């Protein structure tokens, strides 16, 4: 880094939010979208390049360029490389990035709604409902013509949505939905759904490995079909969550203050709950249950760039994609040539961070 004699120490200090290099600090603080965008580009290239067969980034770019209809390049790479990049790794990279972005943006919205940094997208039972729907679909012997490629993710999506609707209706008191009651209803319904899921897994021995893999964030789905199916739900959800930044900022003052400032609190809560839950449901349906991304990434973004949700949610979208792509690459490296479910990697990295957040919150309350 030109003009910075201690760039190595500066990068080390950045991990703890104490960067002392003026140039690096300016780039990160003043240009957050540029910084996170560069990280996303690096993570995306690494995701496509790294695997049981390593493909150089230059070859990846040439293969993708040759794939475009208006570009012609003489192929100087093995034919198998093009199949690996275009049919396997590129769609997988896009789906993983979308999943991380969806979970992180939903997590940021939930944290703003509940005004609690320990909230995450699974707080009101979305993951338990999705798991129940997916395992129920796996346990039923569907006719071959009814199986379909998207049966399991469709069942997971329906299970997640139905769970959220049940939780919301259980939590309603008159025309209002107290947040504490919503959380308690989510915990109760989620526990019930998890119990039914365990029962179905015990009854379906031949599908237990597939079910466990889904519950740990591993899914056998590949190709562009799941990307096309999930894309509308995730993109619309993330766009609506980004537009809800002003509402979330107002809600930070408390419900009573928000009403006095002219915000229809109940309508705002319903909008955020439905949007964040549907976005999470789409992510879980196509990628399995992946924990801690929606908890840790928004918290890191808030520490570095502040609590303004008009910027926090868009940055969480980019940061979530980066974080899950990095975890996915690590999952491939740890058990190469096979792949570890990415949910295990995020749990190993996210659990200590969760404990650190908890300890930090307890210390702030104590003092």
Residue frames as qw, qx, qy, qz and C-alpha x, y, z in Angstrom:
[[0.000, 0.890, 0.456, 0.000, 0.00, 0.00, 0.00],
 [0.464, 0.440, -0.015, 0.768, 1.76, 3.13, -1.25],
 [0.100, -0.601, 0.149, -0.779, 2.46, 5.75, 1.40],
 [0.770, -0.509, 0.066, -0.379, 1.61, 3.37, 4.26],
 [0.239, 0.555, -0.776, 0.181, 4.75, 1.90, 5.87],
 [0.256, -0.126, 0.865, -0.414, 2.74, -0.33, 8.22],
 [0.623, 0.057, -0.362, -0.691, 0.20, -1.79, 5.83],
 [0.535, -0.025, -0.844, 0.016, 0.63, -5.31, 7.22],
 [0.121, -0.176, -0.706, 0.675, -0.04, -4.19, 10.77],
 [0.364, 0.109, 0.010, -0.925, -2.88, -2.03, 9.49],
 [0.636, -0.022, -0.600, -0.486, -4.62, -5.02, 7.91],
 [0.426, -0.118, -0.840, 0.315, -4.09, -7.03, 11.09],
 [0.039, 0.168, 0.488, -0.856, -5.63, -4.26, 13.20],
 [0.425, -0.031, -0.347, -0.835, -8.58, -4.03, 10.81],
 [0.477, -0.207, -0.850, -0.090, -9.87, -7.34, 12.14],
 [0.318, -0.444, -0.656, 0.521, -10.46, -5.68, 15.49],
 [0.047, 0.885, 0.421, 0.194, -11.87, -2.47, 14.04],
 [0.392, -0.833, 0.047, 0.388, -8.79, -0.42, 14.98],
 [0.725, 0.429, 0.203, 0.499, -7.13, 0.22, 11.64],
 [0.347, -0.752, -0.005, 0.561, -4.43, 2.86, 12.02],
 [0.413, 0.022, 0.512, 0.753, -3.52, 3.29, 8.34],
 [0.245, 0.496, 0.154, -0.819, -5.13, 6.50, 7.04],
 [0.313, 0.260, -0.609, -0.681, -5.38, 5.31, 3.41],
 [0.233, -0.163, -0.954, -0.098, -6.98, 1.99, 4.30],
 [0.029, 0.441, 0.665, -0.603, -9.30, 3.62, 6.82],
 [0.287, 0.423, -0.089, -0.855, -10.47, 6.17, 4.24],
 [0.325, 0.114, -0.777, -0.527, -11.11, 3.48, 1.62],
 [0.203, -0.276, -0.933, 0.116, -13.13, 1.35, 4.03],
 [0.016, 0.508, 0.554, -0.660, -15.06, 4.11, 5.80],
 [0.231, 0.515, -0.081, -0.822, -15.67, 6.42, 2.84],
 [0.520, 0.314, -0.565, -0.559, -16.16, 3.82, 0.11],
 [0.573, -0.154, 0.736, -0.325, -17.95, 0.87, 1.74],
 [0.840, 0.409, 0.217, -0.281, -19.61, -0.33, -1.47],
 [0.511, 0.704, -0.493, -0.029, -16.31, -0.31, -3.36],
 [0.143, -0.498, 0.817, -0.254, -14.56, -2.22, -0.57],
 [0.661, 0.035, 0.674, -0.330, -17.26, -4.86, -0.13],
 [0.768, 0.569, -0.020, -0.292, -17.71, -5.10, -3.90],
 [0.332, 0.651, -0.683, 0.011, -14.02, -5.95, -4.31],
 [0.356, -0.269, 0.842, -0.304, -14.33, -8.59, -1.61],
 [0.777, 0.303, 0.397, -0.383, -17.34, -10.04, -3.43],
 [0.644, 0.656, -0.341, -0.195, -15.44, -10.19, -6.71],
 [0.082, 0.534, -0.829, 0.145, -12.52, -12.01, -5.06],
 [0.524, -0.065, 0.756, -0.387, -14.84, -14.45, -3.28],
 [0.793, 0.448, 0.148, -0.386, -16.79, -15.16, -6.47],
 [0.527, 0.637, -0.554, -0.094, -13.64, -15.90, -8.48],
 [0.113, -0.398, 0.870, -0.267, -12.29, -18.13, -5.70],
 [0.690, 0.098, 0.549, -0.462, -15.61, -20.00, -5.54],
 [0.817, 0.518, -0.049, -0.250, -15.48, -20.84, -9.25],
 [0.387, 0.683, -0.616, 0.054, -11.74, -21.55, -9.32],
 [0.132, -0.406, 0.840, -0.334, -11.29, -23.78, -6.27],
 [0.896, -0.022, 0.082, -0.436, -12.45, -27.37, -6.15],
 [0.882, -0.148, 0.423, 0.146, -11.28, -30.91, -6.85],
 [0.649, 0.359, 0.300, 0.599, -9.96, -29.48, -10.14],
 [0.196, -0.687, -0.077, 0.695, -8.34, -26.04, -9.85],
 [0.487, 0.647, 0.413, 0.416, -9.06, -23.68, -12.74],
 [0.379, -0.118, -0.056, 0.916, -7.06, -20.49, -13.16],
 [0.158, 0.694, 0.379, -0.591, -9.01, -17.21, -12.90],
 [0.122, 0.479, -0.442, -0.748, -7.75, -16.16, -16.34],
 [0.058, -0.072, -0.928, -0.361, -9.20, -19.35, -17.84],
 [0.079, 0.553, 0.757, -0.338, -12.50, -18.76, -16.01],
 [0.161, 0.659, 0.062, -0.733, -12.82, -15.27, -17.44],
 [0.138, 0.313, -0.685, -0.643, -12.05, -16.53, -20.96],
 [0.001, 0.256, 0.962, 0.092, -14.60, -19.35, -20.64],
 [0.121, 0.657, 0.569, -0.480, -17.32, -16.96, -19.42],
 [0.144, 0.587, -0.227, -0.764, -16.44, -14.45, -22.16],
 [0.096, 0.125, -0.848, -0.506, -16.66, -17.18, -24.82],
 [0.086, 0.418, 0.885, -0.188, -20.06, -18.16, -23.37],
 [0.206, 0.615, 0.215, -0.730, -21.44, -14.71, -24.21],
 [0.676, 0.538, 0.500, 0.055, -23.23, -14.65, -27.58],
 [0.370, 0.929, -0.016, 0.015, -21.43, -11.58, -28.94],
 [0.207, -0.776, 0.591, 0.078, -17.88, -12.71, -28.04],
 [0.958, 0.252, -0.138, 0.005, -15.80, -15.29, -29.90],
 [0.248, -0.752, 0.610, -0.024, -12.61, -16.69, -28.37],
 [0.702, 0.310, -0.637, -0.071, -10.52, -19.59, -29.65],
 [0.823, -0.527, 0.085, -0.194, -10.76, -22.18, -26.83],
 [0.445, 0.547, -0.655, 0.272, -7.35, -23.04, -25.41],
 [0.403, -0.342, 0.667, -0.526, -8.70, -24.93, -22.40],
 [0.011, 0.056, 0.996, 0.065, -9.91, -28.54, -21.96],
 [0.391, -0.354, -0.534, -0.661, -13.55, -29.10, -22.86],
 [0.534, -0.455, -0.687, 0.188, -14.19, -30.40, -19.35],
 [0.248, -0.174, -0.306, 0.902, -13.22, -26.99, -17.89],
 [0.258, -0.162, -0.265, -0.915, -16.06, -25.28, -19.72],
 [0.596, -0.389, -0.640, -0.288, -18.57, -27.85, -18.42],
 [0.517, -0.326, -0.579, 0.540, -17.25, -27.51, -14.86],
 [0.113, -0.104, -0.146, 0.977, -17.38, -23.71, -14.91],
 [0.323, -0.094, -0.293, -0.895, -20.63, -23.10, -16.79],
 [0.656, -0.262, -0.573, -0.415, -22.77, -26.02, -15.63],
 [0.702, -0.363, -0.557, 0.253, -21.56, -26.69, -12.09],
 [0.478, -0.262, -0.342, 0.766, -19.47, -24.03, -10.35],
 [0.000, 0.187, 0.127, 0.974, -20.88, -20.82, -11.80],
 [0.519, -0.498, -0.420, -0.553, -24.55, -21.60, -10.97],
 [0.691, -0.417, -0.512, 0.294, -23.46, -22.94, -7.57],
 [0.365, -0.044, -0.204, 0.907, -21.55, -19.72, -6.89],
 [0.219, -0.344, -0.232, -0.883, -24.57, -17.59, -7.83],
 [0.651, -0.497, -0.506, -0.271, -26.93, -19.63, -5.63],
 [0.641, -0.317, -0.439, 0.545, -24.55, -19.50, -2.65],
 [0.188, 0.087, -0.066, 0.976, -24.08, -15.73, -3.05],
 [0.402, -0.430, -0.353, -0.727, -27.85, -15.19, -3.27],
 [0.703, -0.459, -0.543, 0.028, -28.39, -17.34, -0.18],
 [0.521, -0.209, -0.347, 0.752, -25.81, -15.48, 1.88],
 [0.012, -0.206, -0.095, -0.974, -27.20, -12.12, 0.75],
 [0.525, -0.469, -0.468, -0.534, -30.78, -13.15, 1.56],
 [0.693, -0.437, -0.517, 0.248, -29.94, -14.50, 5.01],
 [0.426, -0.112, -0.238, 0.866, -27.80, -11.49, 5.93],
 [0.147, -0.291, -0.181, -0.928, -30.32, -8.88, 4.78],
 [0.626, -0.500, -0.496, -0.334, -33.11, -10.72, 6.61],
 [0.655, -0.322, -0.469, 0.498, -30.93, -10.90, 9.71],
 [0.200, 0.071, -0.105, 0.972, -30.30, -7.17, 9.60],
 [0.388, -0.405, -0.333, -0.758, -34.04, -6.53, 9.28],
 [0.711, -0.465, -0.527, -0.023, -34.86, -8.82, 12.22],
 [0.538, -0.185, -0.371, 0.734, -32.19, -7.19, 14.37],
 [0.020, -0.183, -0.034, -0.982, -33.66, -3.80, 13.59],
 [0.538, -0.435, -0.467, -0.551, -37.22, -4.95, 14.16],
 [0.759, -0.484, -0.425, 0.096, -36.49, -6.58, 17.52],
 [0.045, -0.892, 0.293, -0.342, -33.79, -4.00, 18.40],
 [0.796, -0.463, 0.391, -0.001, -31.56, -6.89, 19.42],
 [0.252, 0.690, -0.633, -0.245, -28.15, -7.73, 17.89],
 [0.297, -0.207, 0.930, -0.061, -28.69, -11.41, 18.77],
 [0.718, 0.414, 0.350, -0.436, -31.71, -11.79, 16.47],
 [0.137, -0.284, 0.785, 0.533, -31.39, -13.82, 13.28],
 [0.477, 0.085, -0.466, -0.740, -33.61, -14.99, 10.39],
 [0.496, -0.127, -0.853, -0.101, -34.55, -18.21, 12.18],
 [0.080, -0.127, 0.580, -0.800, -35.87, -16.52, 15.32],
 [0.605, 0.090, 0.274, -0.742, -39.56, -17.11, 14.60],
 [0.730, 0.039, 0.663, -0.160, -39.34, -20.69, 13.33],
 [0.586, 0.642, -0.273, -0.412, -38.54, -20.27, 9.63],
 [0.193, 0.486, -0.849, -0.078, -35.77, -22.89, 9.66],
 [0.365, -0.007, 0.876, -0.316, -37.83, -25.42, 11.64],
 [0.660, 0.490, 0.315, -0.474, -40.77, -25.07, 9.26],
 [0.505, 0.649, -0.477, -0.309, -38.54, -25.38, 6.20],
 [0.022, -0.366, 0.928, -0.072, -36.84, -28.44, 7.65],
 [0.529, 0.187, 0.728, -0.394, -40.18, -30.06, 8.37],
 [0.664, 0.595, 0.031, -0.452, -41.44, -29.37, 4.85],
 [0.371, 0.612, -0.671, -0.194, -38.29, -30.74, 3.22],
 [0.140, -0.226, 0.947, -0.182, -38.09, -33.87, 5.36],
 [0.626, 0.309, 0.532, -0.479, -41.82, -34.53, 4.88],
 [0.650, 0.618, -0.227, -0.380, -41.31, -34.42, 1.09],
 [0.210, 0.514, -0.831, -0.028, -38.33, -36.77, 1.38],
 [0.324, -0.102, 0.874, -0.348, -40.25, -39.27, 3.51],
 [0.704, 0.401, 0.337, -0.479, -43.17, -39.64, 1.07],
 [0.468, -0.032, 0.767, 0.437, -42.82, -42.11, -1.79],
 [0.414, 0.611, 0.019, -0.675, -43.98, -39.83, -4.60],
 [0.819, 0.428, 0.369, 0.101, -44.73, -41.28, -8.03],
 [0.599, -0.094, 0.301, 0.736, -41.84, -40.67, -10.43],
 [0.221, 0.575, 0.425, 0.663, -43.84, -38.27, -12.59],
 [0.311, -0.894, -0.262, -0.190, -44.79, -36.22, -9.51],
 [0.724, -0.369, -0.132, 0.567, -41.31, -36.04, -7.99],
 [0.240, 0.936, 0.087, 0.241, -40.03, -33.17, -10.00],
 [0.602, 0.312, -0.306, 0.669, -36.70, -31.43, -9.61],
 [0.021, -0.421, 0.250, -0.872, -38.06, -28.73, -7.32],
 [0.638, -0.495, -0.533, -0.251, -40.34, -30.79, -5.08],
 [0.647, -0.356, -0.453, 0.501, -38.15, -30.66, -1.97],
 [0.213, -0.007, -0.121, 0.970, -37.36, -26.92, -2.12],
 [0.351, -0.403, -0.369, -0.760, -41.03, -26.20, -2.84],
 [0.680, -0.498, -0.538, -0.026, -42.05, -28.23, 0.21],
 [0.527, -0.224, -0.347, 0.743, -39.42, -26.46, 2.33],
 [0.005, 0.201, 0.095, 0.975, -40.67, -23.07, 1.17],
 [0.526, -0.479, -0.451, -0.539, -44.30, -23.96, 1.93],
 [0.691, -0.409, -0.528, 0.277, -43.32, -25.31, 5.35],
 [0.371, -0.083, -0.231, 0.896, -41.44, -22.13, 6.22],
 [0.186, -0.294, -0.217, -0.912, -44.25, -19.84, 5.07],
 [0.626, -0.484, -0.525, -0.313, -46.94, -21.81, 6.91],
 [0.618, -0.313, -0.488, 0.531, -44.85, -21.76, 10.09],
 [0.166, 0.039, -0.103, 0.980, -44.48, -17.98, 9.94],
 [0.394, -0.384, -0.368, -0.749, -48.23, -17.56, 9.36],
 [0.685, -0.462, -0.563, 0.011, -49.03, -19.80, 12.37],
 [0.509, -0.210, -0.368, 0.749, -46.54, -17.95, 14.56],
 [0.002, -0.190, -0.074, -0.979, -47.84, -14.54, 13.53],
 [0.527, -0.447, -0.424, -0.586, -51.47, -15.47, 14.18],
 [0.693, -0.401, -0.543, 0.254, -50.63, -17.03, 17.55],
 [0.428, -0.128, -0.264, 0.855, -48.79, -13.87, 18.57],
 [0.096, -0.468, -0.287, -0.831, -51.59, -11.47, 17.63],
 [0.142, -0.439, -0.680, 0.570, -53.29, -9.72, 20.52],
 [0.267, 0.777, 0.309, -0.480, -56.25, -7.85, 19.10],
 [0.610, 0.788, 0.051, 0.061, -54.91, -5.82, 16.22],
 [0.022, -0.865, 0.498, -0.063, -51.34, -5.76, 17.55],
 [0.937, 0.099, -0.289, 0.171, -48.40, -8.18, 17.52],
 [0.424, -0.847, 0.320, -0.011, -46.16, -7.69, 20.58],
 [0.492, 0.624, -0.607, 0.019, -42.58, -8.60, 19.66],
 [0.251, -0.389, 0.818, -0.343, -42.02, -10.57, 22.87],
 [0.768, 0.158, 0.478, -0.395, -45.09, -12.70, 22.17],
 [0.727, 0.601, -0.254, -0.215, -43.93, -13.20, 18.59],
 [0.205, 0.575, -0.780, 0.139, -40.58, -14.57, 19.76],
 [0.458, -0.171, 0.774, -0.403, -42.20, -16.90, 22.30],
 [0.822, 0.359, 0.236, -0.375, -44.66, -18.20, 19.70],
 [0.580, 0.652, -0.475, -0.110, -41.77, -18.74, 17.27],
 [0.056, -0.462, 0.853, -0.236, -39.80, -20.75, 19.82],
 [0.630, 0.030, 0.650, -0.424, -42.81, -22.93, 20.67],
 [0.809, 0.502, 0.066, -0.298, -43.87, -23.61, 17.07],
 [0.399, 0.682, -0.612, -0.026, -40.24, -24.14, 16.02],
 [0.272, -0.347, 0.857, -0.266, -39.74, -26.74, 18.76],
 [0.753, 0.233, 0.490, -0.373, -42.91, -28.56, 17.70],
 [0.708, 0.643, -0.199, -0.214, -41.83, -28.56, 14.03],
 [0.152, 0.621, -0.764, 0.084, -38.37, -29.85, 14.98],
 [0.519, -0.151, 0.779, -0.319, -39.93, -32.70, 16.97],
 [0.810, 0.431, 0.264, -0.297, -42.10, -33.74, 14.00],
 [0.490, 0.729, -0.467, -0.106, -39.04, -33.52, 11.75],
 [0.142, -0.473, 0.852, -0.174, -37.07, -35.87, 14.04],
 [0.697, 0.107, 0.620, -0.343, -39.99, -38.32, 14.07],
 [0.764, 0.599, -0.006, -0.241, -40.17, -38.38, 10.26],
 [0.273, 0.699, -0.661, -0.005, -36.41, -38.91, 10.00],
 [0.381, -0.280, 0.848, -0.240, -36.63, -41.93, 12.31],
 [0.752, 0.325, 0.475, -0.321, -39.45, -43.36, 10.19],
 [0.716, 0.694, -0.049, -0.057, -37.54, -42.93, 6.90],
 [0.720, -0.480, 0.358, 0.352, -34.20, -44.68, 7.30],
 [0.698, 0.299, 0.404, 0.510, -33.35, -44.63, 3.59],
 [0.229, 0.825, 0.184, 0.483, -33.72, -40.82, 3.42],
 [0.551, -0.782, -0.150, 0.250, -32.02, -39.96, 6.71],
 [0.599, -0.186, 0.194, 0.754, -28.66, -39.04, 5.16],
 [0.196, 0.507, 0.412, 0.731, -30.31, -36.73, 2.65],
 [0.339, -0.849, -0.349, -0.207, -32.40, -35.12, 5.41],
 [0.636, -0.612, -0.043, 0.467, -29.41, -34.61, 7.71],
 [0.501, 0.090, 0.289, 0.810, -27.47, -33.07, 4.84],
 [0.012, -0.709, -0.394, -0.585, -30.31, -30.59, 4.19],
 [0.507, -0.826, -0.245, -0.003, -30.54, -29.70, 7.89],
 [0.642, -0.489, 0.111, 0.580, -26.78, -28.98, 7.93],
 [0.152, 0.826, -0.150, -0.522, -26.85, -26.71, 4.90],
 [0.203, -0.281, 0.805, 0.482, -25.93, -29.25, 2.26],
 [0.691, 0.475, 0.298, -0.456, -28.03, -29.72, -0.86],
 [0.606, -0.017, 0.672, 0.424, -27.42, -31.90, -3.94],
 [0.465, 0.809, 0.346, -0.095, -29.13, -29.43, -6.25],
 [0.416, -0.354, 0.395, 0.739, -26.94, -28.21, -9.10],
 [0.303, 0.413, 0.624, 0.590, -27.24, -26.35, -12.35],
 [0.012, -0.137, -0.068, -0.988, -29.13, -23.22, -13.31],
 [0.385, -0.501, -0.659, -0.407, -32.68, -24.43, -12.57],
 [0.472, -0.612, -0.521, 0.361, -32.58, -23.76, -8.78],
 [0.270, -0.212, -0.011, 0.939, -30.98, -20.36, -9.47],
 [0.160, -0.260, -0.471, -0.828, -33.77, -19.39, -11.85],
 [0.466, -0.553, -0.670, -0.166, -36.42, -20.67, -9.44],
 [0.501, -0.559, -0.414, 0.515, -35.01, -18.87, -6.38],
 [0.348, 0.122, 0.099, 0.924, -33.91, -15.64, -8.06],
 [0.180, -0.602, -0.342, -0.698, -37.27, -13.76, -8.14],
 [0.629, -0.678, -0.379, -0.017, -38.10, -14.44, -4.48],
 [0.665, -0.365, -0.141, 0.636, -34.67, -13.48, -3.18],
 [0.305, 0.217, 0.177, 0.910, -34.19, -10.40, -5.37],
 [0.283, -0.661, -0.361, -0.593, -37.65, -8.98, -4.66],
 [0.683, -0.631, -0.340, 0.140, -37.23, -9.70, -0.96],
 [0.605, -0.233, -0.071, 0.758, -33.83, -8.04, -0.73],
 [0.123, 0.410, 0.262, 0.865, -35.05, -5.02, -2.71],
 [0.442, -0.715, -0.365, -0.400, -38.03, -4.54, -0.38],
 [0.714, -0.532, -0.251, 0.378, -35.84, -4.96, 2.70],
 [0.471, 0.052, 0.047, 0.879, -33.44, -2.33, 1.34],
 [0.105, -0.537, -0.300, -0.781, -36.39, 0.05, 0.90],
 [0.605, -0.674, -0.408, -0.116, -37.46, -0.53, 4.52],
 [0.567, 0.098, -0.369, 0.730, -34.34, 1.13, 5.93],
 [0.127, -0.422, 0.099, -0.892, -36.16, 4.32, 6.96],
 [0.742, -0.454, -0.253, -0.422, -38.87, 2.35, 8.79],
 [0.841, -0.179, -0.395, 0.322, -36.24, 0.37, 10.68],
 [0.328, 0.271, -0.278, 0.861, -34.41, 3.57, 11.63],
 [0.404, -0.472, -0.013, -0.784, -37.61, 5.03, 13.08],
 [0.851, -0.345, -0.353, -0.176, -38.37, 1.80, 14.98],
 [0.620, 0.123, -0.507, 0.586, -35.06, 2.14, 16.84],
 [0.118, -0.381, 0.270, -0.876, -36.63, 4.91, 18.94],
 [0.175, 0.166, 0.848, -0.472, -39.25, 2.48, 20.28],
 [0.073, 0.484, 0.809, 0.325, -42.79, 1.78, 19.16],
 [0.080, -0.819, -0.461, 0.332, -44.35, 4.69, 21.07],
 [0.155, -0.630, 0.226, 0.726, -41.87, 7.22, 19.69],
 [0.193, 0.025, 0.762, 0.618, -42.27, 5.74, 16.21],
 [0.070, 0.675, 0.730, 0.084, -46.03, 6.26, 16.35],
 [0.112, -0.845, -0.192, 0.486, -45.55, 9.86, 17.43],
 [0.184, -0.464, 0.484, 0.719, -43.23, 10.34, 14.45],
 [0.587, 0.434, -0.123, -0.672, -46.04, 9.24, 12.11],
 [0.234, 0.270, -0.904, -0.235, -45.08, 5.63, 11.43],
 [0.858, -0.135, -0.093, -0.487, -47.82, 3.01, 11.25],
 [0.244, -0.545, 0.789, -0.145, -45.96, 0.61, 13.55],
 [0.738, 0.056, 0.638, -0.213, -48.15, -2.48, 13.12],
 [0.757, 0.641, 0.048, -0.120, -48.13, -2.18, 9.34],
 [0.223, 0.788, -0.572, 0.042, -44.36, -1.68, 9.36],
 [0.451, -0.376, 0.791, -0.171, -43.83, -4.74, 11.57],
 [0.818, 0.294, 0.457, -0.189, -46.07, -6.88, 9.37],
 [0.607, 0.766, -0.196, -0.083, -44.27, -5.72, 6.23],
 [0.045, 0.705, -0.701, 0.099, -40.80, -6.46, 7.66],
 [0.609, -0.199, 0.736, -0.218, -41.80, -9.82, 9.16],
 [0.830, 0.431, 0.316, -0.161, -43.40, -11.07, 5.94],
 [0.521, 0.797, -0.304, -0.024, -40.64, -9.78, 3.65],
 [0.089, -0.646, 0.744, -0.143, -37.75, -11.04, 5.80],
 [0.684, -0.095, 0.685, -0.232, -39.45, -14.40, 6.41],
 [0.824, 0.522, 0.175, -0.133, -40.23, -15.04, 2.73],
 [0.362, 0.799, -0.478, 0.035, -36.70, -14.07, 1.75],
 [0.311, -0.484, 0.794, -0.196, -35.29, -16.44, 4.36],
 [0.807, 0.143, 0.511, -0.258, -37.70, -19.18, 3.32],
 [0.737, 0.658, -0.126, -0.094, -36.51, -18.97, -0.30],
 [0.146, 0.720, -0.665, 0.133, -32.87, -19.15, 0.80],
 [0.501, -0.291, 0.767, -0.276, -33.46, -22.13, 3.09],
 [0.852, 0.314, 0.279, -0.311, -35.60, -23.97, 0.55],
 [0.761, 0.620, -0.190, 0.019, -32.84, -24.08, -2.07],
 [0.363, 0.635, -0.581, 0.357, -29.69, -24.20, 0.08],
 [0.680, -0.254, -0.637, 0.258, -30.63, -25.94, 3.31],
 [0.454, -0.874, -0.166, -0.036, -30.42, -24.56, 6.84],
 [0.610, 0.321, -0.224, 0.689, -27.35, -22.35, 7.25],
 [0.451, -0.813, -0.330, 0.163, -26.90, -20.67, 10.60],
 [0.529, -0.573, -0.031, 0.625, -25.06, -17.59, 11.87],
 [0.369, 0.276, 0.360, 0.811, -24.71, -15.71, 8.54],
 [0.153, -0.743, -0.399, -0.515, -27.78, -13.62, 9.35],
 [0.591, -0.760, -0.206, 0.176, -26.47, -13.03, 12.86],
 [0.653, -0.396, 0.119, 0.635, -22.79, -12.24, 12.38],
 [0.437, 0.333, 0.361, 0.753, -22.60, -10.34, 9.09],
 [0.089, -0.844, -0.296, -0.438, -25.06, -7.51, 9.98],
 [0.606, -0.759, -0.079, 0.224, -23.33, -7.14, 13.34],
 [0.642, -0.165, 0.234, 0.711, -19.92, -6.72, 11.67],
 [0.242, 0.569, 0.388, 0.683, -21.35, -4.26, 9.14],
 [0.328, -0.888, -0.268, -0.180, -22.92, -2.26, 11.98],
 [0.674, -0.582, 0.028, 0.453, -19.60, -2.14, 13.88],
 [0.542, -0.020, 0.331, 0.772, -17.67, -0.87, 10.85],
 [0.098, 0.312, 0.414, 0.850, -20.16, 1.41, 9.06],
 [0.218, -0.031, 0.315, -0.923, -22.72, 2.34, 11.67],
 [0.252, 0.282, 0.875, -0.302, -26.37, 1.54, 12.46],
 [0.420, 0.413, -0.062, -0.806, -28.13, 3.45, 9.65],
 [0.648, 0.173, 0.740, -0.050, -30.35, 0.76, 8.09],
 [0.576, 0.770, 0.024, -0.274, -30.55, 2.61, 4.78],
 [0.336, 0.704, -0.624, -0.048, -26.92, 1.62, 4.33],
 [0.437, -0.369, 0.788, -0.229, -26.73, -1.34, 6.70],
 [0.814, 0.234, 0.479, -0.231, -29.08, -3.60, 4.72],
 [0.699, 0.687, -0.181, -0.082, -27.49, -3.07, 1.26],
 [0.111, 0.682, -0.706, 0.151, -24.04, -3.62, 2.76],
 [0.610, -0.204, 0.711, -0.285, -25.33, -6.71, 4.56],
 [0.861, 0.440, 0.127, -0.220, -26.51, -8.06, 1.21],
 [0.547, 0.692, -0.462, 0.094, -22.99, -7.80, -0.21],
 [0.159, -0.571, 0.733, -0.335, -21.31, -8.90, 3.02],
 [0.798, -0.059, 0.498, -0.334, -23.56, -11.93, 3.39],
 [0.856, 0.502, -0.095, -0.073, -22.71, -13.08, -0.13],
 [0.300, 0.699, -0.603, 0.240, -18.98, -12.67, 0.61],
 [0.428, -0.443, 0.682, -0.394, -19.18, -14.52, 3.93],
 [0.876, 0.079, 0.401, -0.257, -21.11, -17.52, 2.62],
 [0.751, 0.608, -0.256, 0.013, -18.94, -17.81, -0.51],
 [0.088, 0.659, -0.683, 0.301, -15.85, -17.85, 1.71],
 [0.624, -0.248, 0.638, -0.377, -17.42, -20.49, 3.97],
 [0.907, 0.338, 0.128, -0.217, -18.38, -22.57, 0.92],
 [0.549, 0.665, -0.491, 0.125, -14.82, -22.47, -0.44],
 [0.190, -0.524, 0.739, -0.380, -13.50, -23.51, 2.97],
 [0.820, -0.022, 0.432, -0.376, -16.01, -26.37, 3.08],
 [0.861, 0.481, -0.151, -0.065, -14.60, -27.69, -0.19],
 [0.316, 0.678, -0.605, 0.273, -10.99, -27.40, 0.95],
 [0.468, -0.485, 0.604, -0.426, -11.43, -29.07, 4.36],
 [0.745, -0.014, 0.650, -0.151, -12.69, -32.41, 2.99],
 [0.506, 0.615, -0.418, -0.437, -11.39, -32.35, -0.58],
 [0.042, -0.092, -0.573, -0.814, -12.33, -34.03, -2.90],
 [0.191, -0.618, -0.758, -0.083, -15.71, -34.36, -1.11],
 [0.046, -0.518, -0.015, -0.854, -17.60, -31.34, 0.23],
 [0.170, -0.262, -0.736, 0.600, -18.47, -30.56, 3.83],
 [0.050, -0.791, -0.581, -0.186, -21.98, -29.10, 4.37],
 [0.245, 0.504, -0.093, 0.823, -21.46, -25.36, 4.53],
 [0.539, -0.714, -0.155, -0.420, -23.73, -25.08, 7.57],
 [0.853, -0.361, -0.183, 0.331, -21.07, -26.86, 9.63],
 [0.535, 0.216, -0.049, 0.815, -18.45, -24.31, 8.61],
 [0.134, -0.628, -0.089, -0.761, -20.68, -21.33, 9.41],
 [0.734, -0.626, -0.209, -0.158, -21.55, -22.88, 12.79],
 [0.804, -0.172, -0.166, 0.545, -17.89, -23.44, 13.66],
 [0.345, 0.257, -0.010, 0.903, -17.05, -19.84, 12.80],
 [0.266, -0.588, -0.240, -0.725, -20.30, -18.25, 13.95],
 [0.703, -0.556, -0.443, 0.025, -20.71, -19.84, 17.38],
 [0.575, -0.252, -0.249, 0.738, -17.60, -18.19, 18.90],
 [0.071, 0.276, 0.150, 0.947, -18.64, -14.86, 17.39],
 [0.495, -0.597, -0.449, -0.444, -22.11, -15.26, 18.90],
 [0.694, -0.497, -0.390, 0.345, -20.56, -15.88, 22.32],
 [0.408, -0.014, -0.069, 0.910, -18.38, -12.78, 21.88],
 [0.191, -0.468, -0.301, -0.809, -21.46, -10.67, 21.03],
 [0.639, -0.593, -0.466, -0.146, -23.26, -12.09, 24.07],
 [0.649, -0.340, -0.299, 0.612, -20.34, -11.35, 26.36],
 [0.220, 0.171, 0.079, 0.957, -20.01, -7.84, 24.95],
 [0.364, -0.559, -0.383, -0.639, -23.74, -7.17, 25.45],
 [0.694, -0.557, -0.436, 0.136, -23.60, -8.45, 29.04],
 [0.539, -0.154, -0.184, 0.808, -20.61, -6.24, 29.77],
 [0.003, 0.346, 0.193, 0.918, -22.39, -3.16, 28.39],
 [0.545, -0.608, -0.427, -0.389, -25.49, -3.90, 30.48],
 [0.715, -0.419, -0.388, 0.404, -23.41, -4.50, 33.61],
 [0.403, -0.101, -0.094, 0.905, -21.45, -1.28, 33.28]]
